[in-house]
Amino acid sequence: MVRAKESAQSIPTPDSRRSRYPHAAVTRSRSTVPTTSTRNLVERLIESLDPATIGDLYCDEGGETFWLAHRAPVLAQGTAWATELGQRLGRGGTSLYIGAGVAELPALLAEVCDLGRRCVATSLRGPECALLNQALAAVGLGDRLCYQAVDATAVLERGPFQHLAMVSVLTDPETSPEVSAVTYGRADPLRLDPQAFAGERARIRRQVAAWVAAVAAGGWITTTVEEVPWVLEAAAAADRRVEADDTMLETAMVKDPCGFLRIG
């Protein structure tokens, strides 16, 4: 999850992009996820976070104002995401969340509390991991869900995973500034560093290949429209079919369009 909203004016709409990919047929049943108790728990957890502390993790200036403006969307969009996962994931099993932060809390808690799943949540932002783990421990969930400040590649042995969440990770301007600039149409052709871009692209390709390989056949990937091409490339190299679901959501922090891919 990136720290500041990126410009998406030059990015094709979700409808125009998803039409390029095969669609996944999903038999939907009425989802009871998240349950009322989990919704209340998520709301209590998010409300317990100090606005200035959590906001400063996302913004260099005006962090508290930023968080207060995004707190309600985090709850609303996170709940919508959790509901969609309830229609796709079975009880039990394991999910991997890459770049997980506060926006992933509703989905993570729905999986853990309502679906009895094990979730491996990773992030390279140690301070946010510590803050969220403290909040989870305060409500008695510290032994069931823990954010780990590690590269996701280090936990792949805990798979295979039936769900991989990778939302606004590859386009993060902190970890991949050149790739992010190109993706969002902000790259200045006179200032773009070709060597830095090539290095970031090679690293992302290696990471995505490893992450996709850890997803079980028939598993789901939650990701943004901007990150879909990386997944498709990795899947094609491994001779795996990817189908795009029609449902589209919007990320709470960055407002990127995101959706669901099913991998064979």
Phi, psi and omega per residue, in radians:
M1 nan 2.255 -3.054
V2 -1.551 2.873 -2.989
R3 -1.499 -0.443 -3.088
A4 -2.407 2.570 -3.112
K5 -1.120 2.327 3.136
E6 -1.735 2.709 3.087
S7 -1.269 2.289 3.133
A8 -2.103 0.375 -3.057
Q9 -1.103 -0.542 -3.075
S10 -1.651 0.076 -3.091
I11 -1.601 2.324 3.101
P12 -1.018 2.705 -3.140
T13 -1.181 2.755 3.095
P14 -0.962 -0.682 -3.101
D15 -1.119 -0.698 -3.098
S16 -1.226 -0.554 -3.120
R17 -1.398 -0.744 -3.043
R18 -1.212 -0.337 3.129
S19 -1.170 -0.268 -3.134
R20 -1.356 -0.311 -2.977
Y21 -1.940 2.614 3.038
P22 -1.006 2.537 -3.115
H23 -1.675 2.535 3.114
A24 -1.606 2.298 3.068
A25 -1.449 2.079 -3.098
V26 -2.057 2.143 3.043
T27 -1.515 1.902 -3.041
R28 -1.701 2.412 2.983
S29 -2.045 2.865 3.134
R30 -1.088 2.126 -3.082
S31 -1.522 2.300 3.047
T32 -1.794 0.240 -3.139
V33 -1.887 2.311 -0.051
P34 -1.399 2.639 3.096
T35 -1.246 2.907 3.140
T36 -1.036 -0.708 -3.123
S37 -1.135 -0.666 3.120
T38 -1.241 -0.674 3.060
R39 -1.009 -0.799 -3.134
N40 -1.118 -0.668 -3.141
L41 -1.155 -0.777 3.121
V42 -1.061 -0.789 -3.137
E43 -1.075 -0.736 3.141
R44 -1.131 -0.721 3.131
L45 -1.104 -0.826 -3.089
I46 -1.196 -0.664 3.102
E47 -1.162 -0.432 -3.105
S48 -1.348 -0.275 -3.116
L49 -1.278 2.304 3.115
D50 -1.164 2.129 -3.058
P51 -1.002 -0.710 -3.116
A52 -1.193 -0.711 -3.101
T53 -1.163 -0.889 -3.124
I54 -1.208 -0.627 -3.133
G55 -1.146 -0.660 -3.140
D56 -1.168 -0.328 3.082
L57 -1.300 -0.330 -3.090
Y58 -1.894 -0.343 -3.094
C59 -2.404 2.488 3.066
D60 -1.288 -0.526 3.108
E61 -2.405 2.561 3.089
G62 1.189 0.534 -3.074
G63 -1.087 -0.725 -3.110
E64 -1.111 -0.769 3.111
T65 -1.093 -0.735 3.115
F66 -1.024 -0.823 -3.091
W67 -1.171 -0.734 -3.141
L68 -1.085 -0.528 3.107
A69 -1.354 -0.434 -3.063
H70 -1.832 -0.094 -3.095
R71 -1.098 -0.815 3.131
A72 -1.126 -0.789 3.066
P73 -1.048 -0.625 3.092
V74 -1.044 -0.748 3.109
L75 -1.173 -0.839 -3.059
A76 -1.180 -0.883 -3.109
Q77 -1.211 -0.630 3.097
G78 -1.122 -0.682 3.103
T79 -1.156 -0.709 3.094
A80 -1.085 -0.719 3.097
W81 -1.090 -0.809 -3.141
A82 -1.049 -0.687 3.123
T83 -1.100 -0.764 3.119
E84 -1.114 -0.677 3.104
L85 -1.135 -0.602 3.114
G86 -1.094 -0.412 3.114
Q87 -1.531 -0.182 -3.037
R88 -2.036 -0.565 -3.050
L89 -1.730 2.489 3.076
G90 -1.523 3.053 3.087
R91 -1.293 2.542 -3.103
G92 1.324 3.048 -3.116
G93 1.732 -3.082 -3.033
T94 -2.346 2.467 3.088
S95 -2.162 2.609 3.081
L96 -2.050 2.146 3.080
Y97 -1.909 2.101 -3.129
I98 -1.831 2.350 -3.100
G99 1.174 0.577 -3.059
A100 -1.266 2.426 3.099
G101 -2.478 -2.703 -3.093
V102 -1.133 -0.564 -3.109
A103 -1.168 -0.372 3.134
E104 -1.512 -0.134 -3.074
L105 -0.963 -0.847 -3.122
P106 -1.020 -0.751 -3.140
A107 -1.195 -0.757 -3.140
L108 -1.058 -0.806 -3.098
L109 -1.214 -0.582 3.080
A110 -1.125 -0.733 3.112
E111 -1.118 -0.819 -3.063
V112 -1.241 -0.867 -3.007
C113 -1.443 -0.658 -3.027
D114 -1.713 -0.513 -3.099
L115 -1.894 -0.038 3.105
G116 1.078 0.576 -3.105
R117 -1.691 2.787 3.035
R118 -1.721 2.272 -3.123
C119 -2.077 2.257 3.061
V120 -1.813 1.880 -3.078
A121 -1.849 2.081 -3.104
T122 -2.124 2.660 3.094
S123 -2.801 2.637 3.076
L124 -1.575 0.023 -3.130
R125 -1.740 1.597 -3.094
G126 -0.999 -0.793 -3.127
P127 -1.046 -0.686 3.119
E128 -1.205 -0.687 3.077
C129 -1.009 -0.808 -3.118
A130 -1.097 -0.747 -3.127
L131 -1.114 -0.796 -3.115
L132 -1.233 -0.622 3.081
N133 -1.133 -0.638 3.093
Q134 -1.117 -0.737 3.125
A135 -1.157 -0.695 3.110
L136 -1.133 -0.717 3.119
A137 -1.113 -0.595 -3.107
A138 -1.155 -0.413 3.127
V139 -1.873 0.237 3.048
G140 1.407 0.345 -3.123
L141 -1.925 0.134 -3.081
G142 -1.065 -0.445 -3.137
D143 -1.565 -0.108 -3.112
R144 -1.911 -0.403 -3.134
L145 -2.562 2.234 -3.120
C146 -2.483 2.211 3.044
Y147 -1.357 2.274 -3.116
Q148 -1.928 2.177 -3.127
A149 -1.464 1.210 -3.116
V150 -2.458 2.813 2.990
D151 -1.190 2.368 -3.078
A152 -1.014 -0.484 -3.133
T153 -1.069 -0.427 -3.099
A154 -1.321 -0.199 -3.074
V155 -2.029 0.193 -3.051
L156 -1.149 -0.376 3.117
E157 -1.181 -0.194 3.118
R158 -1.483 0.016 3.078
G159 -1.470 -2.942 0.116
P160 -1.265 2.733 -3.088
F161 -1.923 2.405 3.067
Q162 -1.535 -0.165 3.103
H163 -2.573 2.268 3.044
L164 -2.086 2.130 3.076
A165 -1.837 2.083 -3.115
M166 -2.447 1.493 -2.974
V167 -1.983 2.004 -3.139
S168 0.961 0.707 -3.140
V169 -1.676 -0.860 -3.067
L170 -1.263 -0.307 -3.113
T171 -1.800 0.239 -3.118
D172 -1.185 2.107 -3.101
P173 -1.190 -0.285 3.111
E174 -1.341 -0.754 -3.081
T175 -1.607 -0.477 -3.113
S176 -2.413 1.203 -3.046
P177 -1.080 -0.672 -3.106
E178 -1.267 -0.776 3.104
V179 -1.102 -0.709 3.121
S180 -1.075 -0.777 -3.124
A181 -1.101 -0.717 3.119
V182 -1.177 -0.751 -3.094
T183 -1.066 -0.746 -3.060
Y184 -1.659 0.182 3.077
G185 1.253 0.428 -3.138
R186 -1.772 -0.036 -3.034
A187 -1.209 2.270 3.045
D188 -1.591 2.029 -3.077
P189 -1.063 -0.358 3.128
L190 -1.496 -0.280 -3.075
R191 -2.057 -0.145 3.128
L192 -1.062 2.310 3.118
D193 -1.646 1.769 -3.068
P194 -1.041 -0.666 -3.127
Q195 -1.188 -0.732 3.111
A196 -1.123 -0.726 3.115
F197 -1.079 -0.800 -3.134
A198 -1.076 -0.676 3.112
G199 -1.142 -0.769 3.101
E200 -1.108 -0.753 -3.138
R201 -1.082 -0.742 3.129
A202 -1.128 -0.729 3.124
R203 -1.114 -0.799 -3.122
I204 -1.090 -0.717 3.120
R205 -1.051 -0.763 3.128
R206 -1.112 -0.771 -3.111
Q207 -1.120 -0.857 -3.095
V208 -1.113 -0.669 3.107
A209 -1.046 -0.757 3.135
A210 -1.201 -0.709 -3.114
W211 -1.185 -0.778 3.140
V212 -1.126 -0.651 3.130
A213 -1.091 -0.406 -3.116
A214 -1.493 -0.072 3.133
V215 -1.544 2.246 -3.123
A216 -1.166 2.675 3.059
A217 -1.023 2.303 -3.086
G218 1.516 0.025 -3.120
G219 -1.387 2.963 -3.095
W220 -1.970 2.573 3.032
I221 -2.169 2.139 3.001
T222 -1.651 2.139 -3.116
T223 -2.726 2.981 -3.130
T224 -1.560 2.832 3.112
V225 -0.999 -0.684 -3.099
E226 -1.157 -0.418 -3.085
E227 -1.678 -0.159 -3.107
V228 -0.985 -0.777 -3.111
P229 -1.009 -0.593 3.115
W230 -1.140 -0.725 3.133
V231 -1.150 -0.772 -3.133
L232 -1.071 -0.717 3.136
E233 -1.111 -0.786 -3.140
A234 -1.125 -0.713 -3.132
A235 -1.172 -0.722 -3.142
A236 -1.095 -0.685 3.136
A237 -1.136 -0.470 3.131
A238 -1.705 0.133 -3.139
D239 1.013 0.780 3.106
R240 -2.033 2.431 -3.118
R241 -1.497 2.464 3.093
V242 -2.161 2.293 3.097
E243 -2.088 2.380 -3.134
A244 -1.680 2.313 3.064
D245 -1.431 2.685 -3.108
D246 -1.278 -0.490 -3.029
T247 -1.162 2.304 3.091
M248 -2.170 2.454 3.073
L249 -2.132 3.126 3.067
E250 -2.206 2.330 3.137
T251 -1.229 2.552 -3.017
A252 -1.251 -0.678 -3.036
M253 -1.522 -0.797 -2.980
V254 -1.776 -0.304 -3.093
K255 1.181 0.394 3.040
D256 -1.272 2.473 3.014
P257 -1.262 2.333 3.127
C258 -2.386 2.820 -3.099
G259 -2.802 -2.744 -2.976
F260 -2.201 2.339 3.036
L261 -2.013 2.444 3.033
R262 -1.935 2.287 -3.037
I263 -1.979 2.347 -3.117
G264 -1.585 nan nan
